[in-house]
């Protein structure tokens, strides 16, 4: 296609030595780890974004997450809660089917984070968390009361 860009990404391999139930994995060799400073597994590859094969997932440049900060984490949880409240369209499945129990759990998680981080956040982080919780709680009450 005209103007098409070649996406370059990176490869993420699951190199854990044990499965979720504690059994050793057969496909991972404990003696064949790359030496520090080598680029094995980190060289960009022109493969499709989000393509999965076995324990490997390849991400293109367009799918890189933004910097991980407390604010981004709070916004991410709040966005998920809004999707579950039916206030936003689900970006993966489309549509907006409310799941009030799931939304309540995320609101409770944000409230727990607020309580556990009290006194340890800067003013902007604290204000963001307060505002997000207030707005989510109001949306939840509106949904539960049929509004």
Backbone as JSON Lines, residues from 0, in Angstrom:
{"i":0,"aa":"X","n":[0.83,-1.19,0.0],"ca":[0.0,0.0,0.0],"c":[0.86,1.24,0.0]}
{"i":1,"aa":"X","n":[0.3,2.32,-0.54],"ca":[1.03,3.56,-0.6],"c":[1.15,4.19,0.78]}
{"i":2,"aa":"X","n":[2.31,4.63,1.15],"ca":[2.51,5.28,2.44],"c":[2.52,4.33,3.62]}
{"i":3,"aa":"X","n":[2.57,3.03,3.37],"ca":[2.54,2.06,4.47],"c":[3.87,2.05,5.2]}
{"i":4,"aa":"X","n":[3.82,2.08,6.5],"ca":[5.03,2.03,7.33],"c":[5.31,0.6,7.73]}
{"i":5,"aa":"X","n":[6.57,0.27,7.82],"ca":[6.95,-1.03,8.36],"c":[7.07,-0.86,9.86]}
{"i":6,"aa":"X","n":[6.27,-1.62,10.6],"ca":[6.34,-1.54,12.06],"c":[7.49,-2.38,12.58]}
{"i":7,"aa":"X","n":[8.23,-1.81,13.48],"ca":[9.31,-2.54,14.11],"c":[8.93,-2.67,15.56]}
{"i":8,"aa":"X","n":[9.08,-3.85,16.1],"ca":[8.68,-4.08,17.48],"c":[9.76,-4.81,18.24]}
{"i":9,"aa":"X","n":[9.39,-5.37,19.35],"ca":[10.31,-6.16,20.14],"c":[9.61,-7.43,20.55]}
{"i":10,"aa":"X","n":[10.38,-8.39,20.93],"ca":[9.87,-9.72,21.24],"c":[9.97,-9.96,22.74]}
{"i":11,"aa":"X","n":[8.89,-10.48,23.32],"ca":[8.87,-10.8,24.74],"c":[8.71,-12.31,24.86]}
{"i":12,"aa":"X","n":[9.64,-12.95,25.52],"ca":[9.58,-14.4,25.69],"c":[9.35,-14.75,27.15]}
{"i":13,"aa":"X","n":[8.49,-15.73,27.38],"ca":[8.24,-16.22,28.73],"c":[9.39,-17.17,29.06]}
{"i":14,"aa":"X","n":[10.29,-16.74,29.94],"ca":[11.46,-17.54,30.28],"c":[11.39,-18.09,31.7]}
{"i":15,"aa":"X","n":[10.2,-18.09,32.27],"ca":[10.07,-18.64,33.61],"c":[10.38,-20.13,33.57]}
{"i":16,"aa":"X","n":[10.97,-20.62,34.61],"ca":[11.39,-22.02,34.66],"c":[10.3,-22.96,35.12]}
{"i":17,"aa":"X","n":[9.22,-22.43,35.7],"ca":[8.16,-23.27,36.24],"c":[6.8,-22.82,35.71]}
{"i":18,"aa":"X","n":[5.88,-23.76,35.6],"ca":[4.52,-23.45,35.19],"c":[3.76,-22.88,36.39]}
{"i":19,"aa":"X","n":[2.52,-22.46,36.16],"ca":[1.71,-21.87,37.22],"c":[1.47,-22.83,38.37]}
{"i":20,"aa":"X","n":[1.46,-24.15,38.07],"ca":[1.23,-25.12,39.15],"c":[2.54,-25.64,39.75]}
{"i":21,"aa":"X","n":[3.69,-25.03,39.41],"ca":[4.95,-25.37,40.07],"c":[5.8,-26.43,39.39]}
{"i":22,"aa":"X","n":[5.33,-26.98,38.27],"ca":[6.12,-27.98,37.57],"c":[7.17,-27.31,36.7]}
{"i":23,"aa":"X","n":[8.35,-27.91,36.55],"ca":[9.39,-27.33,35.68],"c":[8.93,-27.33,34.23]}
{"i":24,"aa":"X","n":[9.27,-26.27,33.52],"ca":[8.97,-26.2,32.09],"c":[10.04,-26.96,31.32]}
{"i":25,"aa":"X","n":[9.64,-27.65,30.29],"ca":[10.58,-28.41,29.49],"c":[11.29,-27.55,28.45]}
{"i":26,"aa":"X","n":[10.56,-26.53,27.9],"ca":[11.13,-25.75,26.81],"c":[12.13,-24.7,27.24]}
{"i":27,"aa":"X","n":[12.31,-24.44,28.54],"ca":[13.25,-23.43,29.02],"c":[14.48,-24.12,29.59]}
{"i":28,"aa":"X","n":[15.63,-23.76,29.06],"ca":[16.87,-24.32,29.56],"c":[17.5,-23.33,30.52]}
{"i":29,"aa":"X","n":[17.83,-23.79,31.71],"ca":[18.4,-22.89,32.71],"c":[19.83,-22.51,32.39]}
{"i":30,"aa":"X","n":[20.5,-23.21,31.47],"ca":[21.89,-22.9,31.16],"c":[22.04,-22.04,29.92]}
{"i":31,"aa":"X","n":[20.97,-21.79,29.17],"ca":[21.08,-21.05,27.92],"c":[20.49,-19.65,28.02]}
{"i":32,"aa":"X","n":[20.85,-18.9,29.03],"ca":[20.38,-17.53,29.15],"c":[21.38,-16.62,28.46]}
{"i":33,"aa":"X","n":[20.92,-15.56,27.81],"ca":[21.84,-14.67,27.12],"c":[22.72,-13.93,28.12]}
{"i":34,"aa":"X","n":[23.93,-13.66,27.69],"ca":[24.86,-12.94,28.54],"c":[24.39,-11.51,28.72]}
{"i":35,"aa":"X","n":[24.65,-10.9,29.88],"ca":[24.25,-9.52,30.09],"c":[24.85,-8.62,29.02]}
{"i":36,"aa":"X","n":[24.04,-7.68,28.53],"ca":[24.53,-6.75,27.52],"c":[24.31,-7.23,26.1]}
{"i":37,"aa":"X","n":[23.89,-8.46,25.89],"ca":[23.63,-8.92,24.53],"c":[22.24,-8.48,24.12]}
{"i":38,"aa":"X","n":[22.0,-8.47,22.84],"ca":[20.71,-7.98,22.36],"c":[19.76,-9.1,21.98]}
{"i":39,"aa":"X","n":[20.03,-10.33,22.41],"ca":[19.14,-11.42,22.08],"c":[17.75,-11.16,22.65]}
{"i":40,"aa":"X","n":[16.75,-11.21,21.78],"ca":[15.38,-11.01,22.23],"c":[14.98,-9.55,22.34]}
{"i":41,"aa":"X","n":[15.93,-8.62,22.16],"ca":[15.58,-7.22,22.26],"c":[15.67,-6.5,20.93]}
{"i":42,"aa":"X","n":[16.19,-7.15,19.9],"ca":[16.31,-6.56,18.58],"c":[14.92,-6.35,17.99]}
{"i":43,"aa":"X","n":[14.61,-5.17,17.5],"ca":[13.31,-4.94,16.9],"c":[13.07,-5.88,15.73]}
{"i":44,"aa":"X","n":[11.85,-6.36,15.62],"ca":[11.48,-7.27,14.54],"c":[10.27,-6.72,13.8]}
{"i":45,"aa":"X","n":[10.26,-6.8,12.48],"ca":[9.13,-6.3,11.71],"c":[7.99,-7.3,11.67]}
{"i":46,"aa":"X","n":[7.43,-7.62,12.81],"ca":[6.35,-8.58,12.89],"c":[5.07,-7.86,13.27]}
{"i":47,"aa":"X","n":[3.94,-8.55,13.21],"ca":[2.65,-7.95,13.49],"c":[2.48,-7.66,14.97]}
{"i":48,"aa":"X","n":[1.9,-6.5,15.26],"ca":[1.64,-6.07,16.62],"c":[0.68,-7.05,17.3]}
{"i":49,"aa":"X","n":[1.02,-7.46,18.52],"ca":[0.15,-8.3,19.31],"c":[0.08,-9.74,18.85]}
{"i":50,"aa":"X","n":[0.92,-10.15,17.9],"ca":[0.89,-11.52,17.41],"c":[1.39,-12.45,18.5]}
{"i":51,"aa":"X","n":[0.67,-13.55,18.71],"ca":[1.07,-14.5,19.73],"c":[1.44,-15.82,19.09]}
{"i":52,"aa":"X","n":[2.46,-16.45,19.65],"ca":[2.79,-17.82,19.26],"c":[3.45,-18.46,20.45]}
{"i":53,"aa":"X","n":[2.76,-19.41,21.06],"ca":[3.3,-20.06,22.25],"c":[3.43,-19.07,23.37]}
{"i":54,"aa":"X","n":[4.59,-19.0,24.02],"ca":[4.83,-18.09,25.13],"c":[5.41,-16.77,24.7]}
{"i":55,"aa":"X","n":[5.34,-16.47,23.37],"ca":[5.95,-15.26,22.85],"c":[4.89,-14.3,22.35]}
{"i":56,"aa":"X","n":[5.07,-13.03,22.64],"ca":[4.16,-12.01,22.12],"c":[5.01,-10.9,21.55]}
{"i":57,"aa":"X","n":[4.68,-10.44,20.36],"ca":[5.46,-9.41,19.69],"c":[4.63,-8.13,19.66]}
{"i":58,"aa":"X","n":[5.24,-7.01,20.06],"ca":[4.56,-5.73,20.09],"c":[5.21,-4.82,19.07]}
{"i":59,"aa":"X","n":[4.39,-4.1,18.31],"ca":[4.91,-3.11,17.38],"c":[5.08,-1.79,18.09]}
{"i":60,"aa":"X","n":[5.69,-0.82,17.39],"ca":[5.94,0.48,18.0],"c":[4.67,1.18,18.42]}
{"i":61,"aa":"X","n":[3.59,1.02,17.67],"ca":[2.34,1.68,17.97],"c":[1.67,1.16,19.23]}
{"i":62,"aa":"X","n":[2.15,0.02,19.77],"ca":[1.49,-0.56,20.93],"c":[2.28,-0.37,22.22]}
{"i":63,"aa":"X","n":[3.34,0.42,22.17],"ca":[4.13,0.63,23.38],"c":[3.31,1.38,24.41]}
{"i":64,"aa":"X","n":[3.31,0.88,25.64],"ca":[2.57,1.59,26.68],"c":[3.29,2.88,27.05]}
{"i":65,"aa":"X","n":[2.51,3.83,27.56],"ca":[3.14,5.06,28.0],"c":[3.91,4.79,29.29]}
{"i":66,"aa":"X","n":[4.65,5.78,29.73],"ca":[5.44,5.63,30.95],"c":[4.55,5.21,32.11]}
{"i":67,"aa":"X","n":[5.01,4.29,32.91],"ca":[4.24,3.81,34.04],"c":[4.45,4.77,35.21]}
{"i":68,"aa":"X","n":[3.37,5.47,35.56],"ca":[3.39,6.37,36.69],"c":[2.17,6.06,37.55]}
{"i":69,"aa":"X","n":[2.15,6.59,38.73],"ca":[0.99,6.4,39.61],"c":[-0.26,6.99,38.96]}
{"i":70,"aa":"X","n":[-0.11,8.18,38.35],"ca":[-1.26,8.81,37.7],"c":[-1.79,7.94,36.56]}
{"i":71,"aa":"X","n":[-0.91,7.4,35.73],"ca":[-1.35,6.55,34.62],"c":[-2.05,5.3,35.15]}
{"i":72,"aa":"X","n":[-1.55,4.75,36.25],"ca":[-2.16,3.57,36.85],"c":[-3.58,3.9,37.33]}
{"i":73,"aa":"X","n":[-3.75,5.03,38.0],"ca":[-5.06,5.46,38.5],"c":[-6.01,5.71,37.34]}
{"i":74,"aa":"X","n":[-5.54,6.37,36.3],"ca":[-6.38,6.63,35.13],"c":[-6.77,5.32,34.46]}
{"i":75,"aa":"X","n":[-5.85,4.37,34.39],"ca":[-6.15,3.06,33.79],"c":[-7.25,2.34,34.56]}
{"i":76,"aa":"X","n":[-7.13,2.28,35.89],"ca":[-8.17,1.64,36.7],"c":[-9.5,2.37,36.58]}
{"i":77,"aa":"X","n":[-9.45,3.7,36.54],"ca":[-10.67,4.48,36.42],"c":[-11.35,4.26,35.07]}
{"i":78,"aa":"X","n":[-10.56,4.17,34.03],"ca":[-11.1,3.9,32.7],"c":[-11.76,2.54,32.65]}
{"i":79,"aa":"X","n":[-11.13,1.55,33.25],"ca":[-11.73,0.22,33.32],"c":[-13.06,0.26,34.07]}
{"i":80,"aa":"X","n":[-13.1,1.03,35.15],"ca":[-14.34,1.16,35.92],"c":[-15.43,1.83,35.09]}
{"i":81,"aa":"X","n":[-15.07,2.85,34.32],"ca":[-16.05,3.52,33.46],"c":[-16.6,2.58,32.39]}
{"i":82,"aa":"X","n":[-15.74,1.72,31.85],"ca":[-16.2,0.72,30.88],"c":[-17.18,-0.22,31.55]}
{"i":83,"aa":"X","n":[-16.84,-0.68,32.76],"ca":[-17.73,-1.59,33.48],"c":[-19.03,-0.93,33.92]}
{"i":84,"aa":"X","n":[-19.01,0.37,34.12],"ca":[-20.23,1.1,34.45],"c":[-21.1,1.34,33.2]}
{"i":85,"aa":"X","n":[-20.53,1.06,32.04],"ca":[-21.27,1.28,30.8],"c":[-21.18,2.72,30.3]}
{"i":86,"aa":"X","n":[-20.27,3.5,30.88],"ca":[-20.1,4.9,30.5],"c":[-19.19,5.06,29.29]}
{"i":87,"aa":"X","n":[-18.4,4.06,29.0],"ca":[-17.49,4.08,27.86],"c":[-17.65,2.77,27.1]}
{"i":88,"aa":"X","n":[-17.37,2.82,25.8],"ca":[-17.42,1.61,24.99],"c":[-16.2,0.76,25.3]}
{"i":89,"aa":"X","n":[-16.4,-0.55,25.4],"ca":[-15.31,-1.49,25.63],"c":[-14.41,-1.47,24.39]}
{"i":90,"aa":"X","n":[-13.13,-1.08,24.54],"ca":[-12.25,-0.97,23.38],"c":[-11.91,-2.33,22.75]}
{"i":91,"aa":"X","n":[-12.06,-3.4,23.48],"ca":[-11.73,-4.73,22.96],"c":[-12.95,-5.4,22.34]}
{"i":92,"aa":"X","n":[-14.03,-5.45,23.08],"ca":[-15.22,-6.18,22.63],"c":[-16.25,-5.28,21.97]}
{"i":93,"aa":"X","n":[-16.1,-3.97,22.09],"ca":[-17.09,-3.05,21.55],"c":[-18.33,-3.04,22.44]}
{"i":94,"aa":"X","n":[-19.18,-2.08,22.21],"ca":[-20.39,-1.99,23.01],"c":[-20.1,-1.52,24.42]}
{"i":95,"aa":"X","n":[-21.18,-1.4,25.19],"ca":[-21.03,-0.96,26.58],"c":[-22.04,-1.69,27.45]}
{"i":96,"aa":"X","n":[-21.71,-2.89,27.82],"ca":[-22.58,-3.7,28.69],"c":[-22.12,-3.51,30.14]}
{"i":97,"aa":"X","n":[-22.96,-2.89,30.98],"ca":[-22.56,-2.63,32.36],"c":[-22.33,-3.9,33.18]}
{"i":98,"aa":"X","n":[-21.32,-3.86,34.03],"ca":[-21.02,-4.9,35.0],"c":[-20.81,-4.17,36.32]}
{"i":99,"aa":"X","n":[-21.9,-3.94,37.04],"ca":[-21.83,-3.12,38.24],"c":[-20.98,-3.74,39.34]}
{"i":100,"aa":"X","n":[-20.98,-5.06,39.44],"ca":[-20.15,-5.71,40.47],"c":[-18.66,-5.51,40.17]}
{"i":101,"aa":"X","n":[-18.29,-5.65,38.9],"ca":[-16.9,-5.41,38.51],"c":[-16.5,-3.96,38.73]}
{"i":102,"aa":"X","n":[-17.4,-3.03,38.4],"ca":[-17.13,-1.62,38.61],"c":[-16.95,-1.32,40.1]}
{"i":103,"aa":"X","n":[-17.81,-1.92,40.93],"ca":[-17.71,-1.71,42.38],"c":[-16.36,-2.21,42.9]}
{"i":104,"aa":"X","n":[-15.91,-3.34,42.39],"ca":[-14.61,-3.87,42.82],"c":[-13.48,-2.91,42.46]}
{"i":105,"aa":"X","n":[-13.5,-2.35,41.26],"ca":[-12.45,-1.4,40.88],"c":[-12.52,-0.13,41.7]}
{"i":106,"aa":"X","n":[-13.72,0.34,41.99],"ca":[-13.86,1.53,42.85],"c":[-13.33,1.23,44.24]}
{"i":107,"aa":"X","n":[-13.61,0.03,44.75],"ca":[-13.09,-0.38,46.06],"c":[-11.56,-0.49,46.04]}
{"i":108,"aa":"X","n":[-11.0,-0.95,44.93],"ca":[-9.53,-1.03,44.81],"c":[-8.93,0.37,44.85]}
{"i":109,"aa":"X","n":[-9.54,1.31,44.12],"ca":[-9.06,2.69,44.15],"c":[-9.17,3.28,45.56]}
{"i":110,"aa":"X","n":[-10.26,2.98,46.27],"ca":[-10.43,3.46,47.65],"c":[-9.36,2.86,48.56]}
{"i":111,"aa":"X","n":[-9.05,1.58,48.35],"ca":[-8.01,0.94,49.14],"c":[-6.64,1.6,48.87]}
{"i":112,"aa":"X","n":[-6.37,1.88,47.59],"ca":[-5.12,2.57,47.25],"c":[-5.06,3.95,47.9]}
{"i":113,"aa":"X","n":[-6.18,4.63,47.92],"ca":[-6.23,5.95,48.56],"c":[-5.89,5.85,50.03]}
{"i":114,"aa":"X","n":[-6.47,4.87,50.7],"ca":[-6.23,4.69,52.13],"c":[-4.77,4.28,52.4]}
{"i":115,"aa":"X","n":[-4.26,3.34,51.62],"ca":[-2.91,2.82,51.86],"c":[-1.8,3.8,51.48]}
{"i":116,"aa":"X","n":[-2.11,4.74,50.57],"ca":[-1.08,5.69,50.15],"c":[-1.24,7.05,50.82]}
{"i":117,"aa":"X","n":[-2.17,7.18,51.75],"ca":[-2.42,8.47,52.42],"c":[-1.12,9.01,53.02]}
{"i":118,"aa":"X","n":[-0.82,10.25,52.7],"ca":[0.38,10.9,53.21],"c":[1.63,10.61,52.39]}
{"i":119,"aa":"X","n":[1.54,9.74,51.4],"ca":[2.71,9.38,50.6],"c":[2.62,9.87,49.15]}
{"i":120,"aa":"X","n":[1.54,10.56,48.8],"ca":[1.36,11.03,47.44],"c":[1.65,12.52,47.36]}
{"i":121,"aa":"X","n":[2.08,12.96,46.17],"ca":[2.22,14.4,46.0],"c":[0.83,14.99,45.77]}
{"i":122,"aa":"X","n":[0.74,16.31,45.74],"ca":[-0.56,16.98,45.66],"c":[-1.34,16.57,44.4]}
{"i":123,"aa":"X","n":[-0.66,16.49,43.27],"ca":[-1.32,16.14,42.02],"c":[-1.86,14.71,42.03]}
{"i":124,"aa":"X","n":[-1.07,13.78,42.55],"ca":[-1.51,12.39,42.64],"c":[-2.71,12.25,43.56]}
{"i":125,"aa":"X","n":[-2.65,12.92,44.7],"ca":[-3.73,12.87,45.67],"c":[-5.01,13.47,45.11]}
{"i":126,"aa":"X","n":[-4.9,14.61,44.45],"ca":[-6.06,15.26,43.86],"c":[-6.68,14.4,42.76]}
{"i":127,"aa":"X","n":[-5.83,13.8,41.91],"ca":[-6.32,12.93,40.84],"c":[-7.1,11.75,41.43]}
{"i":128,"aa":"X","n":[-6.53,11.1,42.43],"ca":[-7.19,9.96,43.05],"c":[-8.52,10.37,43.69]}
{"i":129,"aa":"X","n":[-8.52,11.49,44.4],"ca":[-9.76,11.99,45.03],"c":[-10.83,12.26,43.97]}
{"i":130,"aa":"X","n":[-10.44,12.96,42.9],"ca":[-11.4,13.32,41.85],"c":[-11.93,12.09,41.13]}
{"i":131,"aa":"X","n":[-11.05,11.16,40.81],"ca":[-11.48,9.94,40.11],"c":[-12.45,9.15,40.98]}
{"i":132,"aa":"X","n":[-12.11,9.0,42.25],"ca":[-13.0,8.24,43.15],"c":[-14.35,8.92,43.29]}
{"i":133,"aa":"X","n":[-14.36,10.23,43.46],"ca":[-15.62,10.95,43.58],"c":[-16.49,10.75,42.35]}
{"i":134,"aa":"X","n":[-15.9,10.96,41.16],"ca":[-16.65,10.83,39.91],"c":[-17.15,9.4,39.69]}
{"i":135,"aa":"X","n":[-16.31,8.42,39.97],"ca":[-16.73,7.03,39.79],"c":[-17.85,6.66,40.75]}
{"i":136,"aa":"X","n":[-17.75,7.12,41.99],"ca":[-18.8,6.82,42.97],"c":[-20.13,7.46,42.54]}
{"i":137,"aa":"X","n":[-20.07,8.68,42.01],"ca":[-21.3,9.35,41.55],"c":[-21.9,8.6,40.36]}
{"i":138,"aa":"X","n":[-21.07,8.15,39.44],"ca":[-21.55,7.39,38.28],"c":[-22.16,6.06,38.74]}
{"i":139,"aa":"X","n":[-21.52,5.43,39.73],"ca":[-22.02,4.16,40.25],"c":[-23.4,4.34,40.88]}
{"i":140,"aa":"X","n":[-23.55,5.37,41.72],"ca":[-24.84,5.65,42.37],"c":[-25.9,5.93,41.3]}
{"i":141,"aa":"X","n":[-25.52,6.69,40.28],"ca":[-26.45,7.0,39.2],"c":[-26.92,5.72,38.5]}
{"i":142,"aa":"X","n":[-25.99,4.8,38.23],"ca":[-26.35,3.53,37.57],"c":[-27.22,2.65,38.45]}
{"i":143,"aa":"X","n":[-26.85,2.55,39.72],"ca":[-27.59,1.68,40.65],"c":[-29.01,2.21,40.87]}
{"i":144,"aa":"X","n":[-29.16,3.53,40.91],"ca":[-30.49,4.11,41.15],"c":[-31.31,4.2,39.87]}
{"i":145,"aa":"X","n":[-30.76,3.71,38.77],"ca":[-31.51,3.67,37.52],"c":[-31.44,4.93,36.68]}
{"i":146,"aa":"X","n":[-30.5,5.78,36.99],"ca":[-30.37,7.07,36.27],"c":[-29.54,7.0,35.06]}
